Amino acid sequence: MKSDTAPTTVNCPSCGKEVAWTLVEVFRPFCSERCKLIDLGEWATEGYAIADTSASLEEETDEFASDSFERSQLFE
């Protein structure tokens, strides 16, 4: 069964060019190997980074640890 609808398109993360999301576009979501390698290079040189949330998790842990209640009160 063949669909007559237009394929989904996405913008290349590197250059913004529209790319059809089909099996023919082998570098999707990138428009070319060049854009794919540019993106890889940004990750490799730490140009991109995922935010570190460990500091906020430590603060939450400390907050719960400083609550003033006895362990025996937890199971009453």
GIJONOR-V688072 format. One record per backbone hydrogen bond with DSSP energy under -0.5 kcal/mol. CO is the residue of the C=O (numbers start at 0). NH is the residue of the N-H. Records with the same first field share a line. If there is no record, write none. Layout:
BEGIN
CO: NH / NH
END
This chain:
BEGIN
7: 20
9: 18
11: 15
16: 11
18: 9
19: 21
21: 24
23: 25
24: 27
26: 29
31: 35
32: 36
33: 37
34: 38
35: 39
36: 40
37: 41
38: 42
39: 43
40: 44
41: 46 / 47
42: 45
50: 52
52: 56
53: 57
54: 58
55: 59
56: 60
57: 61
58: 62
59: 63
60: 64
61: 65
63: 66
66: 68
69: 72 / 73
70: 73 / 74
71: 74
72: 75
END
